[in-house]
Amino acid sequence: MSPVAQAGRAPQAASAAAKRPAHDTPATSRTIVAFCCRECAYAAADASANARTPLPATVRLVLMPCTGRVSPLHLLEALAGGADGAMVAGCLEGECHYREGNFNAIDRVLFVQRLLDSVGVEPERVRMFTMSAGEPPKFVAAVREMDRTIGDLPPLARS
């Protein structure tokens, strides 16, 4: 192709790049912080790692003694600190090793979702998942679902 023909194509390529959606960024540049309870979710994550089940590279696990210890500030600081999403993974409802920690976590996640929605941020950036220690596939499915959800959203605007 002649240099003139190539020069004629350059503006088209530039305009095509300008028409791409803003969230057309590589998935590996996204980060999800997963707050996992030690008794169930982290145990399920550990079992999935022992089985060599790959997790998305976007997820960063944070070991918590109980999801009841996850504060709304933890979730908001994760988002403010550069994460595009945050998830809380804990024991099955009613099966918390600390009685009602997961019920507190569910309430806090719902609070943060309402708060995000009130300021114009997608509430699905923060989610709660429950599982038992014997359900590594459920943990992997939760992480992959969160990864897909965050991948479908535009990057989180930061000031």
Secondary structure, 3 states (H helix, E strand, C coil): CCHHHHHHHHHHHHHHHHHCCCCCCCHHHCCEEEEEECCCHHHHHHHHHHCCCCCCCCEEEEEECCHHHCCHHHHHHHHHCCCCEEEEEECCCCCECCECHHHHHHHHHHHHHHHHHHCCCCHHHEEEEECCCCCHHHHHHHHHHHHHHHHHCCCCCCC
